[in-house]
Amino acid sequence: MKFNVGGIDRILRIIVGIVLIALSLMGTIGVWGWIGIVPLVTGLFKFCPLYSIIGMNTCPMKK
């Protein structure tokens, strides 16, 4: 698996994921907050399947 998520993109994904999950746990936004698992996991693993499909890459590592 090649990395295709890097830098600011990765940090924002992790923050958004944690915030959505936390809001869901507090009951603020309901069950839909669990969708935060997706950006959290893609940020932690530095890989986004959608980026692979559309050919996008934000990771500064050389190919």
HTML snippet that shows the backbone in 3Dmol.js (N, CA, C, O; Angstrom):
<script src="https://3Dmol.org/build/3Dmol-min.js"></script>
<div id="view" style="width:600px;height:400px;position:relative"></div>
<script>
const pdb = `
ATOM      1  N   MET A   1       0.845  -1.170   0.000  1.00  0.00           N
ATOM      2  CA  MET A   1       0.000   0.000   0.000  1.00  0.00           C
ATOM      3  C   MET A   1       0.893   1.236   0.000  1.00  0.00           C
ATOM      4  O   MET A   1       1.756   1.396   0.863  1.00  0.00           O
ATOM      5  N   LYS A   2       0.673   2.096  -0.969  1.00  0.00           N
ATOM      6  CA  LYS A   2       1.438   3.339  -1.052  1.00  0.00           C
ATOM      7  C   LYS A   2       0.720   4.429  -0.270  1.00  0.00           C
ATOM      8  O   LYS A   2      -0.509   4.459  -0.198  1.00  0.00           O
ATOM      9  N   PHE A   3       1.507   5.318   0.310  1.00  0.00           N
ATOM     10  CA  PHE A   3       0.930   6.448   1.035  1.00  0.00           C
ATOM     11  C   PHE A   3       0.468   7.498   0.035  1.00  0.00           C
ATOM     12  O   PHE A   3       1.188   7.801  -0.917  1.00  0.00           O
ATOM     13  N   ASN A   4      -0.718   8.056   0.235  1.00  0.00           N
ATOM     14  CA  ASN A   4      -1.185   9.124  -0.640  1.00  0.00           C
ATOM     15  C   ASN A   4      -1.821  10.276   0.146  1.00  0.00           C
ATOM     16  O   ASN A   4      -2.419  11.173  -0.448  1.00  0.00           O
ATOM     17  N   VAL A   5      -1.697  10.254   1.472  1.00  0.00           N
ATOM     18  CA  VAL A   5      -2.195  11.337   2.318  1.00  0.00           C
ATOM     19  C   VAL A   5      -1.023  11.842   3.151  1.00  0.00           C
ATOM     20  O   VAL A   5      -0.372  11.063   3.847  1.00  0.00           O
ATOM     21  N   GLY A   6      -0.757  13.115   3.084  1.00  0.00           N
ATOM     22  CA  GLY A   6       0.378  13.631   3.834  1.00  0.00           C
ATOM     23  C   GLY A   6       0.160  15.035   4.356  1.00  0.00           C
ATOM     24  O   GLY A   6      -0.766  15.732   3.939  1.00  0.00           O
ATOM     25  N   GLY A   7       1.007  15.435   5.257  1.00  0.00           N
ATOM     26  CA  GLY A   7       1.051  16.802   5.770  1.00  0.00           C
ATOM     27  C   GLY A   7      -0.210  17.296   6.422  1.00  0.00           C
ATOM     28  O   GLY A   7      -0.789  16.634   7.283  1.00  0.00           O
ATOM     29  N   ILE A   8      -0.631  18.478   5.998  1.00  0.00           N
ATOM     30  CA  ILE A   8      -1.790  19.144   6.573  1.00  0.00           C
ATOM     31  C   ILE A   8      -3.056  18.321   6.354  1.00  0.00           C
ATOM     32  O   ILE A   8      -3.928  18.273   7.221  1.00  0.00           O
ATOM     33  N   ASP A   9      -3.154  17.680   5.203  1.00  0.00           N
ATOM     34  CA  ASP A   9      -4.302  16.826   4.896  1.00  0.00           C
ATOM     35  C   ASP A   9      -4.467  15.742   5.967  1.00  0.00           C
ATOM     36  O   ASP A   9      -5.577  15.484   6.432  1.00  0.00           O
ATOM     37  N   ARG A  10      -3.386  15.131   6.341  1.00  0.00           N
ATOM     38  CA  ARG A  10      -3.407  14.056   7.349  1.00  0.00           C
ATOM     39  C   ARG A  10      -3.832  14.597   8.719  1.00  0.00           C
ATOM     40  O   ARG A  10      -4.670  13.997   9.392  1.00  0.00           O
ATOM     41  N   ILE A  11      -3.262  15.713   9.123  1.00  0.00           N
ATOM     42  CA  ILE A  11      -3.582  16.307  10.423  1.00  0.00           C
ATOM     43  C   ILE A  11      -5.053  16.708  10.487  1.00  0.00           C
ATOM     44  O   ILE A  11      -5.723  16.459  11.490  1.00  0.00           O
ATOM     45  N   LEU A  12      -5.555  17.329   9.418  1.00  0.00           N
ATOM     46  CA  LEU A  12      -6.958  17.743   9.391  1.00  0.00           C
ATOM     47  C   LEU A  12      -7.897  16.548   9.447  1.00  0.00           C
ATOM     48  O   LEU A  12      -8.927  16.608  10.117  1.00  0.00           O
ATOM     49  N   ARG A  13      -7.562  15.466   8.756  1.00  0.00           N
ATOM     50  CA  ARG A  13      -8.389  14.263   8.791  1.00  0.00           C
ATOM     51  C   ARG A  13      -8.475  13.698  10.203  1.00  0.00           C
ATOM     52  O   ARG A  13      -9.554  13.319  10.660  1.00  0.00           O
ATOM     53  N   ILE A  14      -7.348  13.641  10.887  1.00  0.00           N
ATOM     54  CA  ILE A  14      -7.325  13.094  12.241  1.00  0.00           C
ATOM     55  C   ILE A  14      -8.134  13.972  13.187  1.00  0.00           C
ATOM     56  O   ILE A  14      -8.908  13.461  13.996  1.00  0.00           O
ATOM     57  N   ILE A  15      -7.964  15.281  13.095  1.00  0.00           N
ATOM     58  CA  ILE A  15      -8.694  16.210  13.968  1.00  0.00           C
ATOM     59  C   ILE A  15     -10.197  16.125  13.707  1.00  0.00           C
ATOM     60  O   ILE A  15     -10.988  16.032  14.647  1.00  0.00           O
ATOM     61  N   VAL A  16     -10.588  16.156  12.446  1.00  0.00           N
ATOM     62  CA  VAL A  16     -12.018  16.090  12.100  1.00  0.00           C
ATOM     63  C   VAL A  16     -12.617  14.770  12.571  1.00  0.00           C
ATOM     64  O   VAL A  16     -13.727  14.744  13.102  1.00  0.00           O
ATOM     65  N   GLY A  17     -11.889  13.684  12.380  1.00  0.00           N
ATOM     66  CA  GLY A  17     -12.374  12.382  12.822  1.00  0.00           C
ATOM     67  C   GLY A  17     -12.595  12.325  14.318  1.00  0.00           C
ATOM     68  O   GLY A  17     -13.631  11.849  14.782  1.00  0.00           O
ATOM     69  N   ILE A  18     -11.620  12.811  15.076  1.00  0.00           N
ATOM     70  CA  ILE A  18     -11.739  12.805  16.537  1.00  0.00           C
ATOM     71  C   ILE A  18     -12.887  13.705  16.997  1.00  0.00           C
ATOM     72  O   ILE A  18     -13.644  13.331  17.892  1.00  0.00           O
ATOM     73  N   VAL A  19     -13.019  14.869  16.401  1.00  0.00           N
ATOM     74  CA  VAL A  19     -14.093  15.795  16.787  1.00  0.00           C
ATOM     75  C   VAL A  19     -15.459  15.182  16.497  1.00  0.00           C
ATOM     76  O   VAL A  19     -16.352  15.251  17.341  1.00  0.00           O
ATOM     77  N   LEU A  20     -15.637  14.585  15.321  1.00  0.00           N
ATOM     78  CA  LEU A  20     -16.923  13.978  14.986  1.00  0.00           C
ATOM     79  C   LEU A  20     -17.280  12.837  15.937  1.00  0.00           C
ATOM     80  O   LEU A  20     -18.425  12.727  16.377  1.00  0.00           O
ATOM     81  N   ILE A  21     -16.314  12.002  16.248  1.00  0.00           N
ATOM     82  CA  ILE A  21     -16.561  10.883  17.161  1.00  0.00           C
ATOM     83  C   ILE A  21     -16.878  11.403  18.568  1.00  0.00           C
ATOM     84  O   ILE A  21     -17.780  10.893  19.232  1.00  0.00           O
ATOM     85  N   ALA A  22     -16.140  12.409  19.014  1.00  0.00           N
ATOM     86  CA  ALA A  22     -16.388  12.988  20.340  1.00  0.00           C
ATOM     87  C   ALA A  22     -17.779  13.608  20.417  1.00  0.00           C
ATOM     88  O   ALA A  22     -18.482  13.423  21.411  1.00  0.00           O
ATOM     89  N   LEU A  23     -18.182  14.339  19.383  1.00  0.00           N
ATOM     90  CA  LEU A  23     -19.518  14.936  19.363  1.00  0.00           C
ATOM     91  C   LEU A  23     -20.603  13.869  19.369  1.00  0.00           C
ATOM     92  O   LEU A  23     -21.659  14.053  19.973  1.00  0.00           O
ATOM     93  N   SER A  24     -20.344  12.767  18.703  1.00  0.00           N
ATOM     94  CA  SER A  24     -21.294  11.663  18.689  1.00  0.00           C
ATOM     95  C   SER A  24     -21.404  11.022  20.072  1.00  0.00           C
ATOM     96  O   SER A  24     -22.502  10.695  20.523  1.00  0.00           O
ATOM     97  N   LEU A  25     -20.274  10.847  20.735  1.00  0.00           N
ATOM     98  CA  LEU A  25     -20.278  10.260  22.073  1.00  0.00           C
ATOM     99  C   LEU A  25     -20.986  11.152  23.088  1.00  0.00           C
ATOM    100  O   LEU A  25     -21.601  10.656  24.033  1.00  0.00           O
ATOM    101  N   MET A  26     -20.901  12.463  22.896  1.00  0.00           N
ATOM    102  CA  MET A  26     -21.569  13.396  23.795  1.00  0.00           C
ATOM    103  C   MET A  26     -23.053  13.546  23.468  1.00  0.00           C
ATOM    104  O   MET A  26     -23.796  14.166  24.229  1.00  0.00           O
ATOM    105  N   GLY A  27     -23.483  12.987  22.348  1.00  0.00           N
ATOM    106  CA  GLY A  27     -24.888  13.067  21.966  1.00  0.00           C
ATOM    107  C   GLY A  27     -25.261  14.345  21.251  1.00  0.00           C
ATOM    108  O   GLY A  27     -26.445  14.623  21.059  1.00  0.00           O
ATOM    109  N   THR A  28     -24.284  15.122  20.858  1.00  0.00           N
ATOM    110  CA  THR A  28     -24.553  16.403  20.207  1.00  0.00           C
ATOM    111  C   THR A  28     -25.061  16.235  18.779  1.00  0.00           C
ATOM    112  O   THR A  28     -26.015  16.902  18.377  1.00  0.00           O
ATOM    113  N   ILE A  29     -24.426  15.342  18.004  1.00  0.00           N
ATOM    114  CA  ILE A  29     -24.809  15.204  16.600  1.00  0.00           C
ATOM    115  C   ILE A  29     -25.397  13.836  16.274  1.00  0.00           C
ATOM    116  O   ILE A  29     -25.710  13.558  15.117  1.00  0.00           O
ATOM    117  N   GLY A  30     -25.545  13.009  17.248  1.00  0.00           N
ATOM    118  CA  GLY A  30     -26.193  11.716  17.032  1.00  0.00           C
ATOM    119  C   GLY A  30     -25.270  10.678  16.403  1.00  0.00           C
ATOM    120  O   GLY A  30     -24.045  10.793  16.435  1.00  0.00           O
ATOM    121  N   VAL A  31     -25.901   9.672  15.837  1.00  0.00           N
ATOM    122  CA  VAL A  31     -25.180   8.514  15.305  1.00  0.00           C
ATOM    123  C   VAL A  31     -24.316   8.875  14.095  1.00  0.00           C
ATOM    124  O   VAL A  31     -23.304   8.221  13.841  1.00  0.00           O
ATOM    125  N   TRP A  32     -24.699   9.889  13.362  1.00  0.00           N
ATOM    126  CA  TRP A  32     -23.955  10.254  12.152  1.00  0.00           C
ATOM    127  C   TRP A  32     -22.521  10.679  12.454  1.00  0.00           C
ATOM    128  O   TRP A  32     -21.689  10.689  11.547  1.00  0.00           O
ATOM    129  N   GLY A  33     -22.216  11.021  13.668  1.00  0.00           N
ATOM    130  CA  GLY A  33     -20.862  11.408  14.042  1.00  0.00           C
ATOM    131  C   GLY A  33     -19.863  10.271  13.916  1.00  0.00           C
ATOM    132  O   GLY A  33     -18.659  10.500  13.800  1.00  0.00           O
ATOM    133  N   TRP A  34     -20.369   9.046  13.938  1.00  0.00           N
ATOM    134  CA  TRP A  34     -19.472   7.893  13.800  1.00  0.00           C
ATOM    135  C   TRP A  34     -18.851   7.803  12.413  1.00  0.00           C
ATOM    136  O   TRP A  34     -17.935   7.009  12.199  1.00  0.00           O
ATOM    137  N   ILE A  35     -19.333   8.601  11.469  1.00  0.00           N
ATOM    138  CA  ILE A  35     -18.700   8.667  10.146  1.00  0.00           C
ATOM    139  C   ILE A  35     -17.285   9.230  10.287  1.00  0.00           C
ATOM    140  O   ILE A  35     -16.476   9.121   9.365  1.00  0.00           O
ATOM    141  N   GLY A  36     -16.987   9.830  11.439  1.00  0.00           N
ATOM    142  CA  GLY A  36     -15.652  10.350  11.719  1.00  0.00           C
ATOM    143  C   GLY A  36     -14.586   9.266  11.744  1.00  0.00           C
ATOM    144  O   GLY A  36     -13.393   9.565  11.692  1.00  0.00           O
ATOM    145  N   ILE A  37     -15.006   8.015  11.824  1.00  0.00           N
ATOM    146  CA  ILE A  37     -14.049   6.906  11.780  1.00  0.00           C
ATOM    147  C   ILE A  37     -13.307   6.900  10.445  1.00  0.00           C
ATOM    148  O   ILE A  37     -12.122   6.571  10.391  1.00  0.00           O
ATOM    149  N   VAL A  38     -14.001   7.261   9.376  1.00  0.00           N
ATOM    150  CA  VAL A  38     -13.386   7.228   8.036  1.00  0.00           C
ATOM    151  C   VAL A  38     -12.212   8.202   7.934  1.00  0.00           C
ATOM    152  O   VAL A  38     -11.112   7.767   7.593  1.00  0.00           O
ATOM    153  N   PRO A  39     -12.388   9.500   8.213  1.00  0.00           N
ATOM    154  CA  PRO A  39     -11.220  10.384   8.115  1.00  0.00           C
ATOM    155  C   PRO A  39     -10.139  10.052   9.144  1.00  0.00           C
ATOM    156  O   PRO A  39      -8.951  10.231   8.873  1.00  0.00           O
ATOM    157  N   LEU A  40     -10.543   9.570  10.326  1.00  0.00           N
ATOM    158  CA  LEU A  40      -9.560   9.204  11.340  1.00  0.00           C
ATOM    159  C   LEU A  40      -8.672   8.065  10.852  1.00  0.00           C
ATOM    160  O   LEU A  40      -7.449   8.143  10.965  1.00  0.00           O
ATOM    161  N   VAL A  41      -9.268   7.022  10.318  1.00  0.00           N
ATOM    162  CA  VAL A  41      -8.496   5.866   9.843  1.00  0.00           C
ATOM    163  C   VAL A  41      -7.640   6.230   8.626  1.00  0.00           C
ATOM    164  O   VAL A  41      -6.484   5.817   8.543  1.00  0.00           O
ATOM    165  N   THR A  42      -8.190   6.993   7.689  1.00  0.00           N
ATOM    166  CA  THR A  42      -7.392   7.369   6.518  1.00  0.00           C
ATOM    167  C   THR A  42      -6.230   8.271   6.911  1.00  0.00           C
ATOM    168  O   THR A  42      -5.165   8.215   6.297  1.00  0.00           O
ATOM    169  N   GLY A  43      -6.426   9.097   7.924  1.00  0.00           N
ATOM    170  CA  GLY A  43      -5.333   9.943   8.410  1.00  0.00           C
ATOM    171  C   GLY A  43      -4.260   9.141   9.126  1.00  0.00           C
ATOM    172  O   GLY A  43      -3.069   9.401   8.954  1.00  0.00           O
ATOM    173  N   LEU A  44      -4.671   8.175   9.924  1.00  0.00           N
ATOM    174  CA  LEU A  44      -3.706   7.361  10.668  1.00  0.00           C
ATOM    175  C   LEU A  44      -2.894   6.445   9.758  1.00  0.00           C
ATOM    176  O   LEU A  44      -1.698   6.252   9.972  1.00  0.00           O
ATOM    177  N   PHE A  45      -3.546   5.882   8.741  1.00  0.00           N
ATOM    178  CA  PHE A  45      -2.853   4.962   7.838  1.00  0.00           C
ATOM    179  C   PHE A  45      -2.203   5.649   6.638  1.00  0.00           C
ATOM    180  O   PHE A  45      -1.530   5.000   5.837  1.00  0.00           O
ATOM    181  N   LYS A  46      -2.407   6.969   6.514  1.00  0.00           N
ATOM    182  CA  LYS A  46      -1.854   7.763   5.407  1.00  0.00           C
ATOM    183  C   LYS A  46      -2.288   7.246   4.038  1.00  0.00           C
ATOM    184  O   LYS A  46      -1.562   7.401   3.056  1.00  0.00           O
ATOM    185  N   PHE A  47      -3.460   6.637   3.972  1.00  0.00           N
ATOM    186  CA  PHE A  47      -3.941   6.088   2.709  1.00  0.00           C
ATOM    187  C   PHE A  47      -5.435   6.339   2.575  1.00  0.00           C
ATOM    188  O   PHE A  47      -6.211   6.039   3.483  1.00  0.00           O
ATOM    189  N   CYS A  48      -5.830   6.892   1.434  1.00  0.00           N
ATOM    190  CA  CYS A  48      -7.230   7.150   1.150  1.00  0.00           C
ATOM    191  C   CYS A  48      -7.604   6.424  -0.142  1.00  0.00           C
ATOM    192  O   CYS A  48      -7.064   6.744  -1.201  1.00  0.00           O
ATOM    193  N   PRO A  49      -8.518   5.452  -0.076  1.00  0.00           N
ATOM    194  CA  PRO A  49      -8.911   4.722  -1.282  1.00  0.00           C
ATOM    195  C   PRO A  49      -9.492   5.635  -2.366  1.00  0.00           C
ATOM    196  O   PRO A  49      -9.267   5.393  -3.552  1.00  0.00           O
ATOM    197  N   LEU A  50     -10.223   6.662  -1.988  1.00  0.00           N
ATOM    198  CA  LEU A  50     -10.789   7.582  -2.969  1.00  0.00           C
ATOM    199  C   LEU A  50      -9.681   8.311  -3.729  1.00  0.00           C
ATOM    200  O   LEU A  50      -9.781   8.499  -4.941  1.00  0.00           O
ATOM    201  N   TYR A  51      -8.625   8.722  -3.023  1.00  0.00           N
ATOM    202  CA  TYR A  51      -7.495   9.369  -3.682  1.00  0.00           C
ATOM    203  C   TYR A  51      -6.876   8.437  -4.726  1.00  0.00           C
ATOM    204  O   TYR A  51      -6.463   8.895  -5.792  1.00  0.00           O
ATOM    205  N   SER A  52      -6.807   7.158  -4.437  1.00  0.00           N
ATOM    206  CA  SER A  52      -6.258   6.195  -5.388  1.00  0.00           C
ATOM    207  C   SER A  52      -7.109   6.128  -6.647  1.00  0.00           C
ATOM    208  O   SER A  52      -6.587   6.065  -7.760  1.00  0.00           O
ATOM    209  N   ILE A  53      -8.418   6.141  -6.461  1.00  0.00           N
ATOM    210  CA  ILE A  53      -9.336   6.045  -7.602  1.00  0.00           C
ATOM    211  C   ILE A  53      -9.223   7.262  -8.513  1.00  0.00           C
ATOM    212  O   ILE A  53      -9.219   7.126  -9.736  1.00  0.00           O
ATOM    213  N   ILE A  54      -9.133   8.454  -7.918  1.00  0.00           N
ATOM    214  CA  ILE A  54      -9.094   9.667  -8.741  1.00  0.00           C
ATOM    215  C   ILE A  54      -7.670  10.111  -9.075  1.00  0.00           C
ATOM    216  O   ILE A  54      -7.478  11.095  -9.789  1.00  0.00           O
ATOM    217  N   GLY A  55      -6.680   9.394  -8.566  1.00  0.00           N
ATOM    218  CA  GLY A  55      -5.291   9.694  -8.901  1.00  0.00           C
ATOM    219  C   GLY A  55      -4.699  10.881  -8.160  1.00  0.00           C
ATOM    220  O   GLY A  55      -3.748  11.501  -8.636  1.00  0.00           O
ATOM    221  N   MET A  56      -5.246  11.196  -7.018  1.00  0.00           N
ATOM    222  CA  MET A  56      -4.750  12.333  -6.242  1.00  0.00           C
ATOM    223  C   MET A  56      -3.723  11.862  -5.216  1.00  0.00           C
ATOM    224  O   MET A  56      -3.795  10.732  -4.733  1.00  0.00           O
ATOM    225  N   ASN A  57      -2.775  12.723  -4.888  1.00  0.00           N
ATOM    226  CA  ASN A  57      -1.733  12.383  -3.918  1.00  0.00           C
ATOM    227  C   ASN A  57      -1.274  13.659  -3.228  1.00  0.00           C
ATOM    228  O   ASN A  57      -0.816  14.592  -3.888  1.00  0.00           O
ATOM    229  N   THR A  58      -1.395  13.709  -1.891  1.00  0.00           N
ATOM    230  CA  THR A  58      -0.931  14.877  -1.149  1.00  0.00           C
ATOM    231  C   THR A  58       0.324  14.564  -0.324  1.00  0.00           C
ATOM    232  O   THR A  58       0.818  15.408   0.423  1.00  0.00           O
ATOM    233  N   CYS A  59       0.817  13.359  -0.472  1.00  0.00           N
ATOM    234  CA  CYS A  59       2.001  12.941   0.279  1.00  0.00           C
ATOM    235  C   CYS A  59       3.253  13.423  -0.440  1.00  0.00           C
ATOM    236  O   CYS A  59       3.401  13.190  -1.639  1.00  0.00           O
ATOM    237  N   PRO A  60       4.163  14.095   0.277  1.00  0.00           N
ATOM    238  CA  PRO A  60       5.346  14.644  -0.360  1.00  0.00           C
ATOM    239  C   PRO A  60       6.438  13.618  -0.657  1.00  0.00           C
ATOM    240  O   PRO A  60       7.477  13.975  -1.212  1.00  0.00           O
ATOM    241  N   MET A  61       6.223  12.352  -0.299  1.00  0.00           N
ATOM    242  CA  MET A  61       7.245  11.329  -0.533  1.00  0.00           C
ATOM    243  C   MET A  61       7.422  11.081  -2.036  1.00  0.00           C
ATOM    244  O   MET A  61       6.470  11.186  -2.809  1.00  0.00           O
ATOM    245  N   LYS A  62       8.628  10.759  -2.426  1.00  0.00           N
ATOM    246  CA  LYS A  62       8.897  10.517  -3.836  1.00  0.00           C
ATOM    247  C   LYS A  62       8.230   9.218  -4.275  1.00  0.00           C
ATOM    248  O   LYS A  62       8.097   8.267  -3.504  1.00  0.00           O
ATOM    249  N   LYS A  63       7.818   9.214  -5.536  1.00  0.00           N
ATOM    250  CA  LYS A  63       7.152   8.039  -6.090  1.00  0.00           C
ATOM    251  C   LYS A  63       8.130   6.956  -6.462  1.00  0.00           C
ATOM    252  O   LYS A  63       7.725   5.898  -6.944  1.00  0.00           O
TER     253      LYS A  63
END
`;
const viewer = $3Dmol.createViewer("view");
viewer.addModel(pdb, "pdb");
viewer.setStyle({}, {cartoon: {color: "spectrum"}});
viewer.zoomTo();
viewer.render();
</script>
